[in-house]
Amino acid sequence: MLWIMQKTKEQDMLDTKKDTPKSATNQKHHIIENRLLSILTDKPASKNYLISMVGENERTIRKCIHNLRKQGHPICSSASSRGYWLGTKADVTATANEMRSRAYELLRTANTMDRMDPNQMRIEEVQSEC
């Protein structure tokens, strides 16, 4: 009986989540995305500039840029140029290659972590022996 009540509570929470601000959040992000597209040009715009122009936090800006890229907008960035801009085909290729390189490095790190010995001594253990 308890399980059934828990299940019902969880279902109610999920149903409430469906009806609440997800559509409002999507609407807000859509407005921010349109604003970003109107601001971006072929010249790099810094993250701080975009934050000040749009009036949102860094996380929201990055999420909207990610969504715009997934929609096919050629928003480029580079570790060396420090900013976002609407890029050429060559810029898009360079940005995609840089993303692949970062993803590959993260995957290598994750694979290394998978191979770590769970019995390996921790730094705290080493320090306590000294």
N, C-alpha and C positions, 0 to 999 in steps of 0.2 A: 504494500500500500504506500509506504514511504517513497519507494522508487517511482511510482506512478505520480505522486504529488510533485516530486522533484522534476520529473520529466515535463509535467505540465508547466511548472514555474519556468523551466528553461525554454520551453516552447513559447510561453508568453513573452519572455524577454526577447527572443528572436523575432517574434511578430512585431513587438514594439519597435525594435531596431529597424525593421523593414519600413515601417510607417514614418519614422522620425527623420531626423535631419540629413539622411544620406542624399536625398534628392536636393535638399537645400545646400548641402556641401558641394555636390556636383555642380549645382548652379553657380555657386560662389567661385569654384575653381574654373568653370567655363568663362566667367567674367574676367577673372585674373589672367587666364590664358589669352583671351582676346586683347587685354591691356598689354600683356608682354609682347604679343605680336605687333602691336602698334608702336611699341617703344623700340624694339630691336631693329637694327639696321645692319649694314655690312661692316660697321665699325664696332669693335668690342665694347660692350657695356658691362661695367663691373657689377658684381653681386650687390654691393652696397648701393650703387646707383639704382639698380632695379628695385631693391627693397624700399628705398626712399620714394621712388616714383609710383610704385604700386601700393605701398603702405601695408605690406604683409611681412611676415617673418621669413628668415632664410629657408627654413624647411618647406614652407608652402611654395616659395619661388622655385626651389629645386624640384619639388614634386610636379608642379605645373610644367616646368621645362621638360621633365622626363615624359609627362603625358603628351606634350606637343611633339616631342621627338617620335614617340610611338605612333602618333597620328600621321607622321611623314613630313613634318616641318623640318627644314634643314638648319636647325639650331646647333651651332658649333661651339666648341670650347677647346681650350688647350692649356696644358699645365704652364706653358711658357707665355701665353698671352693674357692670362688672368681676366677673363670676361666671357660673355656670350654674344654671339652675333649670328645673323642669317648668312650662311656660307654658300660658297660655290661648290660645284661637284668635287673639286680637289679638297676643299676644306672639310666637306662631309666625309670623304674617304679618310682623311687624316684623323678626324675626330673618332670615327669608327675604329680605326686601327689602334688609336690610343686607348679607347675603351676595351678593346680585345686584349691589349697588353696588360692593362690593370686587372681585368677579369682572370687572365691566365696566371698572373702573380698571386691573386687571391686563392685560386684553385690549387696552386702549388703549395701555398701555406696551409690550406685546409688538409691536403693530402699528407703533408708532414705531420700535422697535428693528429691525424688519424693513426699514424704509425707510432706515436709516442707510447712509451712504456708506462702503463698505469702505476707500476711499482717504482718508477724513477723517483729519486729523492727530491723533495721540494727545497727551495731556498731557505724556508723557515727551519727545516730540519737540519740543514747544513749549519746555519747560524747558531742553532741551539747546541750543537755539538762542540762549537768553538769555545 
